[in-house]
Amino acid sequence: MRFTFMTLFPSIVEGYFSETIMARAIASRKIIIDYVDPRDYTTDRHKKVDAPMIGGGAGMLMSPQPLFDALAHIKASSPDAHIIMATPVGKKFEQNDAQRLAHKKHIVLISGRYEGIDERVVESEVNELFSIGDYILTGGELASMVMCDAIGRNIEGVLGNSDSLSMESFENTLLEPPSFTKPLNYKNMDVISEYLKGNHDKITTLKTQLALCKTKYFRPDLYQKVKTKGKL
């Protein structure tokens, strides 16, 4: 899987992918990360990539020309590239999106800056718009990194143990049940005793019940989805 970050600030992104699981995935060629800077494609002699908004409004907007030309360059060698942009107007990015997108061969993540990008780029070039939450960031790089990480860890071979995916939060709509490690007692707090008895059927049943309780308490919206699907 190849991820291309279209960003004015590649250094913001580079550091994250130099460590831990993602770094190992890159080293083993499970994931390829590259960068495209729209400034390299601007025809403005001062290398400007922004302009005032037509019709008024505070702040500047990323101009269409550098973005169109940069995307054309990418598509020339990767015509099936799937182009994604993070924006507050997009649909909420969820685990099922990460799983679905993990089957793509090439994803381009556009990171907006200033007050966003010219709408003509969005309408003609972007395949999907996503929001990672109802708040505003100073740029799209963080949101692009969040989506890349969520997608990347669903690619076969990226995680050392693929079974860990099946027990995570949002699988089967539930939050992950409580987990523990040694010592068995710490500061007078014990591990759930049933976890220690070795009966895996009972442990699985208990974990499902605890996941339901956790979901009902922390995410009643997800709990309602489970009820609607008739899984209770």
N, C-alpha and C positions, 0 to 999 in steps of 0.2 A: 504494500500500500504506500502510495506517495501522497504526502501532504505539502502543499505549497502555501506559504503564508505571504499574502500580499500586504505589505506594511511599510510605512515610512520609517519604522524603527525596528529593524531586524534584531538588534542587540537585546531588546526587551524579551524576545522569544527565545533566543539562542541559549541563554543560561539555563532555562528550565529543562531543555532537552539534553543537557550535558551530564545529567545525574540520574541515578536509580534505574527503575524499570524501563523508562523510555530510552535512556542512553544505551541500555543493553539491547533493546529492540532495534535501535539504529545500528549498533555494532554488528548485530547478526543479520542485518538487511531485512528484517521483518517489516520495518518502517523506514521510509526515506523522507527526510525533511529538507525542503529548500525554500528560498526566499526570493521574492520579487519586489523591488522598490519602485513605486510609480514615478519617483523623481528621475529614474533612469530613462523614462519614456516621454517626459514632458518636452514640448517644443518651445516652451518659454525660455528666453535667453537667461533669465534670472533663476531658472529651475523652480519656479513657483508651481505648486500643484493645487492651490486654493484660490477662491475668488469670492467676492460678496454675493449674497443671495439676491436673486432678482425678486422685486416686489417688497424688499425690505426684510428686516429681521436681524437679530443680534448674531454676531459671529460670522465665520467664514465657512464655505462649503468646498469639499474636494471637487475639483474640476473634472469634467467627463473625459477630455482628451487623453490624459496620461493613463487613466484606468482602462478605457477602451483599447488603447494601443498595447498596454501591458497584457490584457486578457487575450487579445488577438495573437500576440507572440506565444503565449502559453498554449492556446488552442491549435496553433500551427503544428506543434509537435505532439499535442495530446488532445485530439478533437473530442474525446469523450470525458474530458475533465468535468467534474461535478462542482459547481460554484456555489459556495455558501457564504452568507453574510450574517453577522450578529447585529441585531437592531432591536430597540424596544418595541417596534411594531410587529415583530415576528412572532410565530407560534412558540409556545414554551418548549424548550429543548428537553427531551425526556430520554429515559433509558432505552425505550424501544427505538428511538431515533438513532442512538449510538449503535445499537445492534444492527439495525438495517444498513446504516452507512458504512459499517465495518466491511461490507462486501463490495464496496466500490474500489476501483483501481487507483483513482487519482481524485483527490479533493483539494479544491482551492478555497482558502479561507480569507475573505477580504476583511481587513481591519480598518474601519472608518476612523477618521479623526475630525477635529474641529466640530462642526455641527452636523457631520455626516457626509454623504456623497450625493452627487447629482442623481436625481430620480431616474433619469434616462438610462443610466448604467444598471440600476436595479431592475427596471422593467424589461430590458432587452438581454441582459447577460446573466443575472443571478437565478440559479435554479431553486434555491430554498432560502428562506429567511427564518432565523431563530432568535429567540430571546432567552437568556439564562436567568432572568429574574426581573421583577418590576422595580428597577433602579437604573440610574444613569452612571456610566463610567466615562472617564476622560478620553478613552480610546477603545477600539475594538480588539486590541491584542489579547487582553486577559480573557475575554469571552471566547476568542478563537482558540486559545490555549486550552481552556476548559473543554471545549467540544472535541478538540484533537485528542486530548488525554482520554476522555470518555469513549471516543470511537476506537482509539488505538488499542486500549486494553481489551477490547472485544475481538481483536484480530487473532486468529489462531496462532498460537506459539508465543505471543507476547508475554503472557503470564506464565510463570513456571508451572503452576498447577491449574489447569483449566477447570477443575472441579470447583475451585473457589468462586467462580462466576455464578454458579447455580445457587449458592447460599447467600448471595449479597442482597442488600436492600433493593427494592423495586422489582426483583424477580418475582413472578407470580403476584405482583401488585403489593406485596407486603414489605415492611421494613425488616431488616435483619434481626434475628433474635439475639438476646444477650450472649456474650462470649467471655471466656475466662482463661487464665493461664496460671501457672504456679507462682506463688505458694497457694495452697488450698485455703489457708486462713491468713488474712492480712488486715491488721488493725481491727481485729474482732469481726471481720466480714468474711463469710464463707462462700465458697463456690456452691452452686445449686447441687444438692446431694445426688439427685437423679442422674446428673451428668457423669457421676463417678462409678455407677453400678454396672456399666458395660452392656446393658440391654439397649441395643441400637434402635430397635423399633420404638421402645418407650421414649428414648431420647429424642427421636425424630418427631414423635407425636407431641412431646412437651415443647420442643422448639417451635413447632407450628403454632401451638396455643400461645406461647410467649410472644411470637411474632405478631399474632393477631392483637394481643393486648397492647403491645408497643405501638402498633399502627393505629389502633383506636385512640390511644392517648395522645400521641404526637402528631398524627396525620389523619384526623377523622375523615378528610376528603377521600383519601385512599381506602380507608376502611369501608366507606360507603360504596366505593366501586366494587370491593370484594363482595359485599352484601348483594349488590345489584346483579353480579355474575352468578349468584347462588352458591358461593363457595363456603358459606357459613351454615 
